[in-house]
Amino acid sequence: MRENTPARIVKWAILGTGSIANDMVQCLKQLDSCEVVAVGSRSYENAKWFQSKWNIPRSYDSYTGAAADEEVDVCYIATPMERHVQDCMAVIQLGKAVLCEKSMAPNHIIANEIIQSAKDANVLFVHAVWSRFFPAMQKVKNLVDASVIGEVKSARASFCQSFRAGECSAILEVGIYCIQFLQWVLDDPNSFIKPIIRGAFEKMSADGVYDEYVNATIEYPHGKIGTMECSLGYCSERSAAVYGTAGVIEIPYPFW
């Protein structure tokens, strides 16, 4: 009879020292199967501060330094969004698993390159879209799959907030939540038909650098229609809904 053996401890490196990195460490420290062993930052002072705050064994004054730590199994990438691509690629090349904060890439072409690199290196890559792990979101998926609201015909999602306008892209900062929701409830991974954008509108920030507001109508397989809007310049109710031939599923704030 095989004796019970303790589960292997998964050892993490945290790349970045911002608020989301702090939240992640707080979560990991509640899991007996995980241990944070390294933190990396572009600033030596920030790395040492983060190490001291969370009692992490080692700190590095570079992201790659932490990723290359010989004990590390997984790297959580919480670096500035514009660095995500290069940091993902660097970690993959080191043969370490990756959990990357959203958004992982500025477009689907580069995202596919990251995924292919992970496949080639035979390492796990996960895009940190936390909504997919919520019990409520799984319940929505179960209701849709069980045809509780009949045949699903359309869905909508809205995520607008008056925060960070002109500092970053609305579609990459908050629009990703809308798109992932529509994909979750409308897409058919077994269909050879890919989603098609049937209409879209974009309003740029005052300096013309970033998109401040985006809306789109997307056709999914089997004629299903998804609509979304996102903004960093004003607020919406930040809710979502799924519409079927026999009912409606409403997901109130915060749907993401």
N, C-alpha and C positions, 0 to 999 in steps of 0.2 A: 504494500500500500504506500502510495507516494505521500510523503509528508508535505504539509503546506509550507511554501517558501514565501518570504516577503516579496512584494512587488518591487520591481526595479525603480529606483528614483530617477525621474527625468530631470536633467539639469539644464537650466536656462541661462541665457545671456540677454540682458535688456539693452537694446541700442536706442539711446535717447533718454533724457531725464525730465521731460515735460510732464504735464498733468496726467495724460493718458498712460504714460509709463508708470507713474506712481499708482494709478488705479490698478494696473495689471499686476504689479508686485503685491499689492494688498490682496488681490484675488489668489495669486499663486501661493502665497504664504498660508492660505487656509486649506491647501491641498497636501495631504501627507505624501502623495506620490510625486511631488514637484519640489525642486530646490533651486533658488536663484543663486548662482555662483559667481556671476560677473556682470558688470555694467560698463558700457562704453559711452563716451561723450566727446565732442570736439573740444570741450573745455575741461582741463584737468581739475579745476576747482569744482565744476559741476559734478564731475564723476565722483570725486572724493566726498562731496556733500551727500550725494545720492547713496553712496556706499555706506556712509555713516548712519544716515537716516534709517535705512532698511537692514542694516547689519549684514551686508553682502561681503563675501570673502575677498573679492578682488575687483579693482576698478582700473579702467584704461582710458587714456586720453585720445582714443580713436575708436571708431565703430568696429573696424576690422580687427583691432587688437582684442576686443572682447569676444568677437565672433571666433577668433582663432584659438581662444583658450582651450586647452586640451581636454578639459572636463565637460565642455559645453556640448549638449545634444541638440538643443533648439534655440534659435535666436528670434526674439520678439522685436520686430522693427517698428519703432515708434519715433523715427527720425522725422525731420520736416518732409512734407509730402513730396516736394520736388526732388528729394533724394531717394525716394523709395525704390526706383528702378535700379539705380547703381548699387544700393545697399543690398537689395534682393540678389542681384547677380553676384556680388562679392561673397555673400554668405553661401549661396549655392555652390560656387566654385571651391569653397572650403569644405564642401561635403556635409554641411549642417542643414538640419530641417529649418523651415522658415514659417513663422506666423507674422504676416505683414499687415499693418494697419491700412485702412482704406485711405485714399484710393491707391491701389497697387501700381497703376500706370495711367498715363494720360489718354490712352486709346487702346482699342482691342488688338491692334497689330503688335504693339509693344507688350501688352499683357500676354499674348500668345507666345512671344519670344521668351518671356520669363518662365511660363509653364513648360515650354519645350526644353529649356535649359535644366529645369528641375527633373524632368523625365530622363534626360540624357545622363544626368548625374545620379539618378536613382535616389533622390531625396524628396521628402515630403514638403509640399508647399501648400499653405492655407492662407486664403485671403480673409482677413478678420471682419467678416460681415456677421456680426453677432446676432442679428435678427433671426437667422436661420436656426439658432439654438434655443430660442425662446419657446417655452411650452405653449404659449398663446399662438405663436406663428405655426407651430406644428399642428395645433388644433384646427386652425384655418385650413391648412393643407389637407387634413383628414376629412373635413367637411366637404371640401371641393371634390376630392377624389371619390367620396361616397355619394356624390350627387344629391346631397341634402338640400341644396337650393336649386335642384334641377340641372339643366345644362348651362354651364357658365358661358356667358356671352361677352362680358366686359369687366374691367376693373379700373379703378383710379387710385392715385396716390398724390398727396400734396405735402411738401415739406418746405415751408418758407419761414425764415427768421430774419429779424433785423439785427444782424451781427456779422461782422467781418466783410461787409460789402467793400469791394475794391482791393481786398487783401489776398483773395484766392478765388478759385473757380467755384461757382455755385453748383454746377453739375457734378464736380468731383468731391466737393465738401458735403453736400446734402442730397443732391440728385441721385447719388448712388443708392440711397435707401429706397427711393421711389422705383427706380429701375429694377432693383433686386426683388421688390415686392411683386411687381408686374410679372417678372420672369417666374417667380415662385408659384403664382396662381394661374398663369395663362400659358406658359410655354410647354411644349411637348418635346422632350429630349429624344423621343423615338421618331420624330417627324423629320423628313429631309428638307422641309420648308423652314427657312430661317425668318425671324422677326424682321419686319420691314417698317421703316419710319415713313408714315404717310403724310405727315405735316409737322413742322416745328417752327418755333420762334425763339429768338435769342436777343436779349438786351444786354449790351456791354456796360461795364462800369464807366464812370465819367472820363477816366484816362484811357479807355479803350483797351486795357490790358486783359481784364478778366470778364467772363460772363457773369452778370449779376442776376439775371432771371432767364429761365429756360422753361418752355413747355413743349410737349410733343404728343403726337398721336401715333401709336405703334400697332401694326397689325401682326398678330401672332398666328400660329398654325390653326387651321379649322375656322378661320374667319373671326377669331376673338380679337377684341379691340381693347387696348390699354391707353389710358391718358395719364399724364403726369405733369406736375409743375414744381419748380424749385426756385428759391431766391434767397439771397443774403441781404436784400434791401428792404424787405417788409415781411410782416407776419401772415401766416395762414393758420387754419385750425390744426394742421399737421396730423391729418387722419388719412385713412384708406378704406376702400370698400370693394366688394366683389358682387357682381350682379348676375343672377341666373334666371332661368325661365320659371322658377318656383319660389324665389326668395332672394334675400340680400344678406350678405355678411358685412357688418360695419366694424371697423377697428378704430376706436377713438384715439385721441392723443394719449400717450406718444406711441404711434403705430410701429415705429422702427425699433 
